[in-house]
């Protein structure tokens, strides 16, 4: 086999069976900590961050300093934000490996420069995409999963129809807005996402016609 492309190396993932915990009902007071409107760090955040990411206050400060130093030397893109929470998105996603975090940020800006209509439509905001939100194809559950702390994103692609007059790529923009809204939250940076794909109602011929290579590329490298 030939050498894998840089892209395929960057997005390769491992899949392993999930250990399903015993189901139980959570009370409203228990769920309050996991509400997406709660932007603060949860119980024992520092202990969990150290266990999962090797993050300590000293490591965090050292990595942020090194990250900013490296960003000052990049020439192929110009970061527009450098506050701690924004930089920690990338550091936590790569377990404080600064070189890997920089590579991830480079990819973050690259995909937005290549697809500005999808990610940063000029002069537009979430209200301009109300009709797409009303399709209810993608939604964030109000509460993070209390079992593992992840944000739960449900994509009901079977609710999309060609008759809506919008394509699969059009649905991507409101999903991006939702992701950007919550990615600054420390708990989201620490625990990540759970993605649920509901394909009921999605017809095979629609996939062949509308799920183009461009759509797959955008979905993978985002």
DRENTORLO-729409 format. One line per field, with one value per residue: residue number from 1; x, y, z of N, C-alpha, C, O in turn. Coordinates in pm, 1 decimal. Layout:
// DRENTORLO-729409
num = c(NUM;...)
n_u = c(X;...)
n_v = c(Y;...)
n_w = c(Z;...)
ca_u = c(X;...)
ca_v = c(Y;...)
ca_w = c(Z;...)
c_u = c(X;...)
c_v = c(Y;...)
c_w = c(Z;...)
o_u = c(X;...)
o_v = c(Y;...)
o_w = c(Z;...)
***
This chain:
// DRENTORLO-729409
num = c(1;2;3;4;5;6;7;8;9;10;11;12;13;14;15;16;17;18;19;20;21;22;23;24;25;26;27;28;29;30;31;32;33;34;35;36;37;38;39;40;41;42;43;44;45;46;47;48;49;50;51;52;53;54;55;56;57;58;59;60;61;62;63;64;65;66;67;68;69;70;71;72;73;74;75;76;77;78;79;80;81;82;83;84;85;86;87;88;89;90;91;92;93;94;95;96;97;98;99;100;101;102;103;104;105;106;107;108;109;110;111;112;113;114;115;116;117;118;119;120;121;122;123;124;125;126;127;128;129;130;131;132;133;134;135;136;137;138;139;140;141;142;143;144;145;146;147;148;149;150;151;152;153;154;155;156;157;158;159;160;161;162;163;164;165;166;167;168;169;170;171;172;173;174;175;176;177;178;179;180;181;182;183;184;185;186;187;188;189;190;191;192;193;194;195;196;197;198;199;200;201;202;203;204;205;206;207;208;209;210;211;212;213;214;215;216;217;218;219;220;221;222)
n_u = c(84.4;36.6;190.0;16.3;-191.0;-127.7;-357.6;-517.3;-366.4;-392.0;-655.9;-709.1;-869.2;-927.9;-1139.5;-1332.0;-1515.4;-1783.2;-1804.4;-2091.4;-2243.9;-2442.7;-2779.8;-2959.8;-3191.1;-3154.0;-3172.4;-3325.6;-3169.4;-2921.7;-2867.3;-2828.4;-2565.7;-2471.9;-2595.2;-2601.8;-2602.6;-2461.7;-2160.1;-1941.1;-1660.9;-1698.2;-1757.3;-1460.9;-1295.6;-1022.9;-886.8;-990.5;-905.0;-629.6;-601.6;-706.6;-579.1;-329.5;-310.3;-211.8;-206.9;49.3;146.4;-45.6;-6.7;259.6;235.1;55.7;211.2;424.2;278.8;175.8;417.3;506.3;299.3;347.5;543.1;446.7;375.6;199.5;-64.8;-281.8;-354.9;-658.3;-756.3;-641.9;-694.6;-697.7;-896.3;-965.5;-721.2;-682.9;-866.8;-735.1;-501.6;-598.0;-732.3;-523.3;-386.3;-202.9;22.5;214.7;309.2;138.3;-100.9;-68.9;-65.7;-327.1;-467.3;-379.8;-507.4;-768.3;-795.5;-733.2;-938.9;-1149.3;-1072.2;-1075.0;-1340.0;-1519.7;-1788.5;-1933.5;-1840.2;-1779.7;-1980.6;-1996.4;-2131.9;-2349.8;-2540.3;-2646.7;-2929.1;-2991.7;-3012.2;-3236.1;-3436.3;-3301.3;-3234.7;-3489.8;-3544.4;-3458.3;-3256.3;-3007.4;-2910.2;-2818.5;-2826.5;-2981.3;-2852.2;-2525.8;-2393.4;-2438.6;-2298.1;-2047.2;-1976.7;-1976.3;-2074.4;-2377.1;-2447.0;-2699.0;-2769.8;-3008.0;-3028.6;-3218.8;-3433.7;-3390.2;-3475.7;-3460.8;-3656.5;-3669.8;-3521.3;-3267.3;-2926.1;-2718.5;-2476.6;-2554.8;-2676.0;-2465.4;-2359.3;-2527.1;-2477.9;-2208.4;-2212.6;-2341.6;-2150.4;-1930.0;-2032.3;-2026.7;-1771.6;-1585.7;-1626.0;-1487.0;-1553.1;-1648.0;-1422.7;-1265.8;-1408.4;-1526.1;-1725.1;-2022.3;-2146.6;-2448.5;-2588.9;-2873.3;-3020.2;-3261.4;-3509.5;-3356.2;-3288.2;-3124.7;-3060.7;-3053.5;-2823.2;-2625.8;-2659.0;-2646.3;-2465.8;-2174.4;-1821.0;-1709.8;-1866.8;-1803.7;-1530.9;-1527.6;-1662.9;-1486.9;-1232.8;-1294.8)
n_v = c(-119.9;232.2;525.1;669.6;957.8;1291.5;1399.2;1173.6;1058.6;1247.0;1235.9;981.3;739.7;542.3;269.6;135.9;-102.5;20.4;33.3;-24.2;156.2;91.6;171.8;451.0;675.0;1027.2;1293.1;1622.5;1809.8;1683.2;1685.7;1950.7;2042.2;1953.9;2096.4;2269.8;2543.1;2603.3;2722.9;2690.6;2525.6;2187.1;1965.6;1867.2;1927.3;1988.6;1761.0;1563.8;1661.5;1640.8;1364.5;1271.3;1424.6;1494.1;1745.6;2019.6;2311.8;2429.8;2299.3;2383.8;2665.3;2677.3;2551.7;2720.4;2951.1;2860.7;2790.3;3038.3;3160.8;3003.7;3053.8;3316.3;3297.2;3176.4;3175.3;3107.5;3141.4;3368.3;3395.0;3500.5;3513.9;3483.3;3429.0;3259.7;3052.9;2996.1;2905.6;2686.6;2507.4;2373.9;2281.2;2109.1;1926.9;1791.0;1687.2;1860.8;1861.0;2072.8;2109.6;1941.4;2063.6;2308.2;2222.4;2130.8;2372.3;2505.6;2352.8;2411.8;2682.9;2656.7;2500.1;2674.0;2886.9;2764.1;2700.7;2931.1;3007.6;2816.0;2816.9;3078.5;3277.0;3588.4;3873.8;3744.0;3557.2;3330.6;3380.0;3415.6;3166.6;3042.1;2895.2;2664.1;2557.4;2494.2;2267.5;2066.7;1879.2;1851.7;1856.1;1972.2;1805.2;1924.2;1873.2;1767.6;1434.8;1271.7;1049.1;1035.7;1294.9;1404.3;1620.2;1578.5;1525.1;1503.9;1382.0;1379.6;1264.4;1151.2;1319.6;1510.8;1622.5;1626.2;1791.2;2005.5;2206.7;2271.4;2170.2;1897.2;2016.5;2273.2;2245.1;2225.0;2468.9;2590.0;2389.6;2425.2;2676.7;2606.8;2433.8;2607.6;2772.3;2632.1;2530.4;2673.3;2609.4;2474.8;2212.5;2089.8;2096.9;1923.3;1677.1;1625.5;1512.1;1317.5;1156.2;1095.6;926.0;928.1;758.8;685.9;687.4;807.6;793.7;567.6;641.3;915.9;955.6;878.3;1078.2;1330.2;1332.7;1433.4;1414.2;1657.8;1720.8;1510.3;1557.8;1809.2;1738.0;1554.8;1684.3;1898.3)
n_w = c(0.0;-60.1;75.1;343.1;312.2;436.8;540.1;597.7;795.4;990.5;1068.0;1144.0;1346.1;1639.9;1712.4;1966.8;2162.5;2364.2;2714.3;2872.3;3120.9;3415.7;3376.4;3506.7;3665.1;3677.6;3909.4;3898.8;4033.2;4032.2;3761.2;3711.5;3724.2;3483.1;3288.8;2980.5;2987.5;3206.6;3251.2;3407.4;3572.1;3671.2;3956.3;4123.5;3904.6;3849.9;3945.4;3775.4;3529.1;3553.4;3572.7;3325.7;3126.3;3214.3;3311.1;3501.4;3715.2;3683.1;3451.2;3269.6;3262.8;3171.3;2920.0;2785.0;2768.2;2604.5;2378.1;2288.9;2228.5;2013.7;1833.3;1770.3;1585.3;1358.1;1007.6;809.4;877.7;1057.6;1380.5;1527.2;1777.6;2110.1;2372.5;2691.2;2716.2;2452.1;2342.5;2506.5;2410.2;2202.9;2321.7;2524.3;2366.3;2256.2;2465.8;2587.8;2429.4;2271.1;2006.8;1860.0;1922.0;1794.3;1529.7;1510.8;1544.1;1316.1;1122.6;1192.2;1115.2;846.1;727.3;754.5;597.2;351.8;322.5;362.7;334.7;465.2;728.5;826.6;731.3;585.0;738.6;845.2;1089.0;1355.9;1358.5;1095.4;999.9;1086.3;957.3;896.8;1144.9;1224.0;1081.7;1239.6;1218.4;1337.4;1674.6;1998.6;2303.3;2600.9;2841.8;2937.3;2910.0;3205.9;3282.6;3161.1;3109.7;2854.5;2580.8;2409.5;2083.2;1853.0;1541.2;1307.2;1026.6;869.2;877.8;694.4;370.0;12.8;-85.6;84.6;-14.0;58.2;80.9;211.6;295.1;362.3;607.3;771.6;860.3;1073.9;1261.7;1311.8;1436.4;1675.2;1785.5;1818.9;2011.2;2250.3;2281.1;2426.4;2686.5;2979.3;3070.6;2841.5;2679.3;2823.2;2834.4;2584.7;2298.7;2240.2;1964.7;1809.7;1550.0;1363.3;1122.0;1027.6;784.5;591.6;256.2;34.9;-229.7;-206.9;-62.3;-247.8;-436.1;-308.4;-91.7;-124.0;-226.1;-138.1;84.1;257.8;293.1;422.7;657.4;775.2;812.3;966.1)
ca_u = c(0.0;113.4;197.8;-108.0;-182.8;-117.9;-492.4;-565.2;-293.1;-437.5;-791.5;-727.1;-921.4;-942.2;-1274.8;-1335.2;-1649.2;-1810.7;-1853.5;-2216.7;-2270.2;-2579.8;-2868.5;-3037.7;-3251.1;-3086.8;-3264.0;-3306.1;-3056.9;-2799.6;-2844.8;-2801.0;-2422.9;-2443.8;-2671.0;-2510.0;-2596.3;-2366.0;-2029.7;-1833.3;-1600.8;-1775.7;-1695.1;-1330.8;-1247.0;-876.4;-844.5;-1026.3;-820.1;-496.1;-609.3;-734.7;-492.9;-202.3;-316.4;-197.1;-192.7;182.6;151.8;-132.8;59.6;378.3;193.2;-0.9;323.1;494.2;187.4;175.2;548.6;507.9;204.6;407.8;639.1;384.4;363.6;98.7;-196.8;-274.8;-458.6;-733.5;-788.3;-537.7;-727.2;-666.9;-997.7;-956.4;-600.6;-699.0;-939.4;-641.2;-409.4;-666.3;-764.8;-400.6;-323.6;-97.8;134.6;204.7;327.0;14.9;-204.5;-46.8;-110.2;-472.9;-512.7;-354.4;-615.9;-888.4;-801.6;-726.4;-1069.8;-1235.4;-1030.6;-1114.4;-1486.0;-1572.7;-1935.1;-1989.5;-1793.1;-1784.1;-2049.6;-1981.5;-2253.9;-2459.9;-2530.0;-2742.3;-3067.5;-3010.2;-3026.6;-3349.5;-3507.7;-3225.0;-3254.0;-3626.0;-3547.7;-3433.8;-3168.9;-2898.8;-2945.0;-2742.9;-2911.5;-2965.7;-2757.5;-2418.2;-2416.0;-2385.6;-2215.1;-1909.1;-1954.1;-1969.7;-2187.1;-2442.7;-2495.3;-2785.1;-2790.0;-3117.0;-3019.3;-3340.8;-3532.2;-3360.7;-3534.4;-3426.1;-3766.5;-3653.6;-3454.4;-3131.2;-2842.9;-2654.5;-2374.0;-2619.2;-2707.2;-2340.1;-2332.6;-2584.3;-2410.7;-2082.9;-2245.9;-2366.9;-2023.9;-1848.0;-2093.6;-1997.7;-1634.8;-1505.1;-1653.6;-1383.0;-1601.5;-1657.0;-1284.8;-1212.6;-1481.7;-1553.9;-1859.6;-2078.0;-2225.5;-2550.6;-2638.5;-3002.8;-3035.1;-3394.6;-3577.9;-3263.3;-3292.4;-2992.8;-3034.5;-3017.9;-2682.1;-2545.3;-2673.2;-2622.9;-2350.8;-2064.1;-1686.8;-1688.9;-1932.6;-1725.9;-1404.6;-1556.1;-1701.1;-1372.6;-1120.4;-1338.5)
ca_v = c(0.0;354.7;602.6;739.2;1102.1;1364.0;1414.8;1049.6;1038.7;1343.6;1210.2;840.1;720.6;403.8;240.5;26.4;-118.7;99.2;-36.3;42.5;158.6;59.3;286.4;495.6;806.7;1133.4;1396.1;1754.6;1874.3;1618.3;1725.1;2093.8;2060.9;1913.7;2181.9;2339.8;2684.7;2613.8;2731.8;2680.1;2393.9;2104.1;1910.6;1800.1;1944.7;1982.5;1621.1;1490.9;1709.9;1583.3;1221.5;1246.2;1498.3;1531.7;1890.8;2080.6;2456.4;2460.9;2251.2;2470.2;2794.4;2654.9;2519.2;2841.5;3039.6;2804.5;2796.3;3176.8;3185.6;2938.3;3122.5;3442.1;3269.6;3115.0;3266.8;3062.6;3188.2;3469.3;3371.9;3620.9;3507.9;3414.4;3421.3;3127.6;2950.6;2958.0;2825.2;2560.0;2414.8;2295.5;2213.4;1996.9;1826.7;1716.6;1652.5;1957.6;1851.8;2203.4;2094.3;1885.0;2165.8;2405.5;2157.8;2130.1;2508.7;2533.1;2286.9;2488.2;2800.7;2613.8;2456.7;2791.7;2964.5;2689.9;2691.9;3042.1;3014.6;2721.9;2838.8;3218.8;3356.5;3730.3;3949.9;3656.0;3495.3;3221.8;3415.4;3403.2;3024.8;2991.4;2793.7;2539.2;2502.1;2440.9;2133.8;1976.2;1769.7;1838.5;1921.7;1941.8;1782.5;2032.0;1832.6;1675.0;1300.1;1269.0;930.9;1060.0;1438.3;1449.0;1685.5;1482.2;1582.1;1409.2;1418.1;1300.7;1290.4;1104.3;1427.5;1595.0;1582.4;1715.8;1886.0;2122.8;2311.2;2291.0;2051.7;1854.5;2111.5;2390.6;2213.7;2224.9;2599.7;2602.9;2295.9;2490.6;2779.8;2540.1;2384.8;2720.1;2830.6;2556.9;2478.9;2746.1;2559.8;2381.3;2074.4;2037.6;2074.9;1807.5;1552.2;1602.9;1493.8;1190.5;1180.5;995.4;938.4;864.3;754.8;637.8;771.8;854.5;701.2;536.9;718.3;1051.5;952.7;874.5;1201.7;1454.6;1325.3;1444.6;1415.0;1784.3;1710.8;1419.2;1624.4;1910.5;1671.3;1485.4;1767.7;2001.0)
ca_w = c(0.0;-65.7;198.3;372.2;298.7;563.8;592.1;657.8;920.1;1089.2;1113.2;1177.7;1480.7;1683.0;1757.3;2062.7;2219.3;2483.0;2832.9;2905.1;3264.6;3454.5;3356.3;3621.1;3648.8;3751.2;3957.0;3839.2;4101.2;3984.2;3621.9;3702.4;3697.0;3346.2;3198.1;2890.2;3022.5;3316.8;3184.9;3505.7;3592.1;3761.4;4076.7;4109.7;3766.9;3844.0;3961.0;3653.8;3420.8;3571.3;3544.4;3184.3;3033.6;3274.0;3328.1;3632.9;3697.2;3630.9;3313.4;3190.2;3244.2;3087.9;2783.7;2725.8;2736.4;2489.1;2264.0;2240.5;2168.9;1882.6;1745.7;1726.0;1478.4;1240.7;894.3;713.0;918.8;1162.6;1481.3;1561.3;1920.1;2186.4;2514.6;2746.4;2688.3;2311.3;2324.3;2578.4;2321.9;2123.6;2412.7;2589.3;2263.9;2226.0;2593.9;2616.4;2335.6;2206.2;1862.0;1804.8;1937.4;1687.7;1405.8;1513.8;1518.9;1173.9;1049.3;1226.6;1028.5;706.1;678.4;748.6;480.7;232.6;315.0;443.0;327.4;561.8;865.3;867.7;628.5;617.8;760.1;884.3;1220.1;1378.6;1326.0;950.5;966.3;1163.5;879.0;903.0;1279.2;1233.5;1023.0;1352.7;1175.0;1435.2;1800.4;2119.5;2419.2;2698.8;2945.8;2905.7;2962.4;3343.0;3304.8;3118.1;3095.6;2715.3;2514.8;2320.4;1957.3;1781.3;1400.5;1248.6;883.1;805.6;872.4;578.1;243.4;-98.3;-106.7;170.9;-90.4;108.6;70.4;336.6;337.7;422.1;746.7;845.3;920.6;1208.9;1351.8;1349.8;1535.2;1802.5;1838.2;1863.6;2130.2;2373.0;2286.9;2524.0;2820.7;3024.4;3079.2;2704.7;2636.4;2895.0;2813.6;2443.4;2245.5;2195.2;1843.9;1779.8;1413.0;1339.5;976.5;991.8;687.2;489.0;143.8;-20.5;-351.9;-167.6;-23.6;-370.0;-512.8;-235.2;-0.7;-218.3;-165.7;-67.5;214.4;341.1;325.9;524.2;781.9;833.3;855.2;1060.2)
c_u = c(87.7;111.2;67.2;-88.1;-175.0;-255.5;-538.8;-492.9;-350.3;-573.6;-815.1;-773.1;-924.0;-1082.7;-1269.8;-1475.1;-1664.6;-1857.9;-1977.1;-2241.0;-2416.5;-2666.8;-2939.8;-3092.6;-3174.9;-3189.5;-3231.7;-3186.3;-2924.0;-2765.6;-2802.9;-2654.5;-2389.9;-2522.1;-2573.8;-2502.6;-2502.7;-2224.9;-1912.4;-1778.9;-1680.6;-1694.7;-1564.2;-1272.3;-1095.8;-824.8;-872.8;-938.4;-679.0;-496.2;-622.9;-629.9;-353.2;-194.5;-303.1;-187.2;-57.3;195.3;69.9;-64.0;180.3;339.2;133.6;109.3;397.0;408.4;187.0;308.1;556.6;414.5;262.3;502.6;575.7;365.8;249.9;-44.3;-179.2;-387.3;-526.3;-769.4;-676.4;-566.3;-711.4;-768.1;-992.0;-835.1;-613.6;-784.4;-842.0;-543.7;-475.9;-700.7;-644.5;-318.9;-196.2;32.3;126.4;218.9;199.9;-100.2;-192.6;-92.2;-262.0;-528.5;-491.6;-465.9;-748.5;-903.8;-803.3;-863.7;-1166.2;-1198.3;-1073.6;-1265.6;-1551.2;-1725.0;-1999.8;-1958.8;-1809.4;-1852.1;-2054.1;-2117.8;-2373.3;-2433.8;-2636.4;-2885.8;-3095.8;-3032.7;-3140.6;-3421.2;-3435.1;-3235.6;-3391.2;-3640.6;-3523.2;-3348.7;-3055.8;-2936.8;-2850.1;-2842.4;-2880.9;-2860.5;-2645.9;-2451.1;-2356.9;-2297.4;-2069.7;-1879.1;-1954.7;-2094.8;-2245.7;-2500.9;-2572.8;-2807.9;-2893.8;-3120.0;-3143.6;-3449.5;-3508.5;-3424.7;-3484.5;-3532.0;-3757.6;-3587.7;-3315.2;-3056.2;-2780.7;-2549.5;-2435.0;-2648.6;-2582.6;-2318.1;-2397.1;-2522.9;-2278.9;-2108.1;-2269.3;-2239.7;-1936.9;-1900.8;-2048.4;-1851.9;-1543.7;-1526.4;-1547.7;-1429.2;-1612.9;-1517.2;-1226.2;-1277.4;-1517.6;-1701.1;-1894.1;-2169.3;-2321.0;-2604.2;-2767.8;-3030.5;-3172.5;-3462.5;-3488.2;-3256.6;-3156.0;-2962.3;-3003.9;-2870.4;-2593.6;-2546.8;-2623.6;-2504.4;-2225.5;-1929.6;-1657.6;-1748.7;-1851.2;-1595.1;-1424.1;-1585.7;-1580.9;-1270.3;-1162.5;-1298.1)
c_v = c(124.7;426.0;676.5;889.2;1166.1;1378.7;1289.3;1020.2;1126.6;1307.9;1065.1;827.1;572.8;385.1;122.5;16.6;-34.8;9.3;38.3;38.9;126.0;184.1;321.5;634.2;908.1;1238.6;1529.4;1825.0;1814.4;1664.8;1871.3;2121.1;2035.3;1995.3;2261.8;2489.0;2709.5;2608.6;2714.6;2537.2;2316.6;2054.4;1839.1;1813.1;1927.2;1839.4;1541.6;1532.2;1652.6;1435.6;1194.7;1305.6;1525.9;1681.0;1928.8;2231.0;2495.1;2419.7;2340.5;2603.3;2782.2;2631.8;2640.3;2938.3;2991.7;2813.6;2937.1;3211.4;3126.0;3007.4;3252.3;3422.0;3208.5;3219.4;3229.9;3095.7;3286.1;3447.3;3503.0;3626.2;3433.9;3415.1;3277.1;3021.8;2904.3;2868.9;2689.3;2459.6;2317.2;2218.8;2092.9;1887.6;1740.5;1689.1;1732.3;1930.3;1976.1;2193.0;2040.2;1985.1;2271.3;2349.1;2156.5;2269.4;2546.6;2473.0;2360.5;2607.9;2762.0;2579.6;2574.5;2883.2;2896.8;2688.5;2804.9;3050.0;2925.7;2760.7;2982.8;3302.8;3503.3;3797.5;3867.4;3597.7;3389.0;3255.1;3402.0;3258.8;2960.2;2879.2;2659.5;2474.6;2436.2;2305.1;2026.3;1856.0;1745.2;1915.1;1877.9;1916.3;1886.9;1999.4;1747.5;1538.9;1291.5;1148.4;954.0;1207.4;1490.5;1526.4;1586.8;1556.1;1474.6;1461.4;1324.4;1326.4;1243.2;1209.8;1520.9;1536.0;1676.2;1823.0;2009.2;2238.0;2343.5;2159.1;2014.4;1952.8;2234.1;2368.6;2225.2;2356.1;2616.2;2506.1;2354.8;2597.6;2717.5;2490.5;2495.9;2777.6;2762.0;2514.4;2555.1;2695.4;2456.9;2236.1;2010.2;2008.1;1949.7;1676.8;1522.2;1579.8;1345.8;1221.9;1063.9;1022.1;859.0;872.0;704.2;736.9;824.7;751.6;688.6;620.5;864.2;1059.5;958.7;1008.4;1324.5;1450.4;1317.6;1433.3;1543.6;1779.2;1623.6;1483.4;1726.2;1845.6;1610.5;1581.8;1879.7;1964.6)
c_w = c(0.0;67.4;221.5;358.9;436.2;627.0;662.4;787.7;1030.1;1146.6;1151.7;1322.2;1513.3;1737.6;1852.8;2122.0;2345.8;2596.8;2881.2;3055.9;3292.5;3444.6;3486.6;3591.4;3733.7;3791.2;3890.4;3902.6;4056.5;3843.3;3608.2;3668.1;3550.8;3243.2;3110.9;2918.3;3140.0;3258.6;3280.4;3513.6;3696.6;3880.0;4044.4;3968.7;3758.7;3856.5;3834.7;3536.5;3431.1;3535.2;3394.6;3090.7;3087.4;3299.9;3474.8;3611.4;3638.2;3484.2;3221.5;3160.4;3151.7;2941.7;2713.1;2684.0;2612.0;2362.9;2204.4;2173.2;2029.3;1784.1;1691.3;1608.4;1353.8;1131.9;799.7;754.9;1033.9;1263.3;1521.1;1709.4;1992.3;2336.3;2561.8;2704.9;2542.9;2288.4;2393.1;2500.9;2256.4;2212.5;2478.4;2489.2;2228.9;2351.4;2619.5;2541.0;2247.5;2054.8;1796.4;1814.9;1828.1;1553.2;1397.8;1486.4;1372.8;1088.0;1070.6;1133.8;880.9;652.3;669.3;633.5;351.2;213.3;395.7;442.6;432.9;705.6;913.0;760.1;668.3;631.2;803.1;1022.9;1237.0;1338.6;1176.4;907.8;1045.3;1089.2;880.9;1040.8;1291.5;1166.1;1128.6;1311.9;1274.6;1561.2;1910.4;2232.1;2526.1;2803.8;2886.7;2966.5;3103.3;3371.1;3265.0;3091.3;2953.6;2674.5;2414.4;2200.3;1882.5;1640.0;1340.7;1098.0;808.6;799.1;754.0;453.3;133.8;-120.4;-17.1;97.3;-41.2;96.6;203.5;386.8;404.6;570.1;834.1;920.8;1058.0;1309.1;1401.4;1455.3;1673.1;1867.3;1892.7;1994.6;2258.2;2386.8;2382.9;2666.3;2862.3;3027.4;2941.0;2651.2;2701.0;2850.0;2668.8;2412.7;2232.2;2077.3;1821.2;1639.4;1399.3;1189.4;932.7;897.1;577.2;376.7;77.3;-144.1;-321.3;-129.6;-147.5;-442.2;-438.7;-138.8;-86.2;-147.7;-89.7;72.6;308.4;384.7;436.4;658.3;851.9;889.8;947.1;1201.1)
o_u = c(198.8;38.1;13.5;18.7;-209.9;-270.5;-593.0;-551.1;-356.6;-604.8;-926.7;-721.7;-922.5;-1137.9;-1209.1;-1545.7;-1570.8;-1941.1;-1967.1;-2257.0;-2501.7;-2631.8;-2975.2;-3044.2;-3136.0;-3281.9;-3124.2;-3110.2;-2824.6;-2648.3;-2748.2;-2624.0;-2291.5;-2515.9;-2474.9;-2407.0;-2468.4;-2176.6;-1796.8;-1842.2;-1724.8;-1580.4;-1557.1;-1207.3;-1046.2;-730.7;-790.0;-901.2;-616.7;-401.4;-557.5;-595.5;-267.5;-85.4;-374.1;-161.4;-50.0;248.1;110.9;-63.1;201.1;402.4;158.1;101.8;429.0;459.2;196.9;310.8;607.4;446.0;230.0;538.4;644.3;343.2;208.2;-136.4;-75.3;-503.0;-459.6;-808.3;-623.3;-474.7;-711.7;-729.9;-1011.6;-845.9;-561.6;-774.5;-863.4;-507.6;-415.6;-698.6;-660.2;-197.5;-95.7;139.6;41.1;147.2;159.0;-186.4;-293.3;-150.8;-319.3;-626.5;-576.4;-512.5;-830.5;-1011.9;-868.4;-901.4;-1255.8;-1285.0;-1104.8;-1313.9;-1629.3;-1784.5;-2107.7;-2041.2;-1848.5;-1788.6;-2109.1;-2206.3;-2486.6;-2319.4;-2709.5;-2957.4;-3209.9;-3068.0;-3141.1;-3462.1;-3497.6;-3244.5;-3407.0;-3738.6;-3561.3;-3366.3;-3013.3;-2989.3;-2807.0;-2932.9;-2767.1;-2788.0;-2668.9;-2527.4;-2235.3;-2228.5;-1978.8;-1766.8;-1935.6;-2204.5;-2171.7;-2591.5;-2519.4;-2859.2;-2869.8;-3204.3;-3171.2;-3546.7;-3595.5;-3426.8;-3467.4;-3501.6;-3829.1;-3596.6;-3250.9;-3115.2;-2788.9;-2534.4;-2373.9;-2646.3;-2592.9;-2264.8;-2327.4;-2516.3;-2241.8;-2033.5;-2222.5;-2221.8;-1876.8;-1824.1;-2033.6;-1811.9;-1435.8;-1452.9;-1521.5;-1353.5;-1590.0;-1495.7;-1146.4;-1208.3;-1537.7;-1789.6;-1806.5;-2259.3;-2279.3;-2658.9;-2770.6;-3060.7;-3196.1;-3471.5;-3537.3;-3223.0;-3081.7;-2849.2;-2936.1;-2801.9;-2497.4;-2447.1;-2564.9;-2448.0;-2176.5;-1922.7;-1588.5;-1688.3;-1831.7;-1552.2;-1347.2;-1538.8;-1572.7;-1224.9;-1077.4;-1326.4)
o_v = c(123.7;389.0;739.0;941.5;1105.5;1372.1;1295.4;963.2;1087.3;1344.4;1027.9;895.8;488.4;474.7;20.0;117.0;-20.8;-79.4;152.4;-68.9;132.4;289.4;234.0;702.4;879.2;1268.9;1546.9;1892.5;1885.9;1681.3;1911.1;2212.6;2088.3;1966.6;2315.2;2554.9;2824.0;2501.8;2723.2;2442.0;2372.5;2094.7;1760.4;1721.0;1858.1;1800.5;1461.5;1448.8;1620.1;1386.6;1104.7;1245.8;1575.7;1737.2;1876.8;2274.5;2583.4;2495.2;2369.6;2648.7;2866.3;2685.6;2660.9;3000.0;3071.5;2841.2;2953.0;3282.8;3189.6;3018.6;3293.6;3517.7;3190.4;3337.1;3312.2;3079.5;3287.5;3477.9;3603.6;3731.2;3334.8;3403.2;3184.1;2912.6;2786.2;2766.5;2589.0;2339.1;2196.0;2105.1;1985.9;1769.2;1629.6;1670.1;1678.9;1972.2;1984.2;2261.4;2087.5;1990.6;2318.5;2421.0;2178.5;2283.4;2612.6;2535.4;2370.3;2631.9;2828.3;2624.6;2574.4;2950.7;2963.8;2676.5;2778.1;3094.7;2956.5;2740.2;3006.3;3391.2;3538.4;3780.6;3915.3;3590.0;3359.5;3167.8;3379.9;3232.1;2839.2;2780.2;2554.1;2352.4;2335.5;2234.6;1910.6;1745.6;1631.3;2026.2;1762.7;1996.8;1932.0;2087.9;1665.8;1529.6;1303.1;1145.2;898.8;1241.3;1610.3;1502.7;1519.3;1638.4;1367.9;1571.7;1204.6;1401.4;1289.4;1194.5;1600.2;1414.4;1795.4;1932.3;2107.0;2353.1;2434.5;2051.3;2091.6;1970.9;2292.8;2463.1;2234.2;2355.9;2653.8;2536.2;2337.3;2608.0;2769.2;2502.8;2482.1;2825.3;2826.3;2467.0;2506.7;2734.0;2362.0;2146.2;1890.2;1906.2;1878.8;1576.9;1406.1;1620.8;1261.0;1305.0;948.3;1129.2;737.9;979.0;682.5;856.0;880.9;635.6;786.0;666.1;930.6;1157.0;1035.4;1047.8;1414.0;1555.2;1209.0;1441.6;1540.7;1827.6;1658.2;1466.6;1730.1;1892.8;1613.7;1564.3;1950.0;2039.5)
o_w = c(53.0;159.3;130.0;390.5;537.6;749.0;772.7;880.0;1146.5;1260.0;1188.0;1410.5;1423.7;1801.5;1821.9;2130.9;2424.2;2577.2;2926.2;3113.2;3203.9;3498.0;3565.7;3501.2;3846.9;3715.7;3833.0;3833.2;4044.2;3809.6;3505.4;3591.7;3499.1;3123.7;3161.1;2877.6;3169.4;3221.1;3238.9;3468.1;3796.9;3901.5;3950.0;3919.3;3669.8;3787.3;3791.2;3453.9;3330.0;3473.9;3342.0;2988.8;3014.4;3309.6;3560.9;3499.1;3552.7;3402.5;3109.1;3046.0;3064.4;2850.8;2594.2;2577.7;2523.9;2254.2;2082.7;2072.9;1936.9;1665.6;1579.9;1539.9;1253.1;1160.1;718.2;675.0;1099.9;1234.3;1545.5;1760.4;1942.2;2417.7;2481.1;2662.9;2514.3;2221.0;2344.1;2524.2;2254.7;2182.3;2487.0;2522.8;2177.8;2344.5;2666.4;2584.4;2159.1;1981.8;1690.4;1727.2;1775.3;1472.2;1291.1;1413.2;1312.8;992.6;979.3;1079.9;800.1;544.1;584.9;577.9;252.8;100.7;487.1;540.7;483.7;794.7;1027.3;702.6;772.6;547.3;798.3;1067.8;1142.5;1289.6;1135.9;793.0;1068.1;1149.8;868.4;1052.4;1360.5;1190.3;1111.0;1363.4;1294.0;1554.0;1915.5;2254.2;2539.2;2849.3;2797.5;3062.6;3118.6;3473.1;3327.0;3053.9;2932.8;2725.1;2342.6;2213.7;1852.3;1621.3;1325.7;1048.7;697.9;725.0;717.9;434.4;159.3;-168.1;-39.2;140.0;-93.7;101.7;299.1;507.7;493.9;648.9;956.5;1031.7;1152.3;1428.3;1517.4;1552.7;1774.4;1988.5;1999.3;2078.3;2362.1;2493.1;2417.1;2757.2;2788.4;2990.9;2925.7;2585.6;2639.6;2829.7;2633.1;2487.9;2215.4;2088.9;1814.5;1613.1;1421.1;1136.5;813.9;926.8;479.2;400.2;65.2;-161.2;-399.7;-160.4;-151.7;-502.7;-499.7;-107.3;-116.9;-25.0;12.2;168.4;424.9;498.8;532.4;761.9;974.7;1002.9;1001.5;1294.7)
***
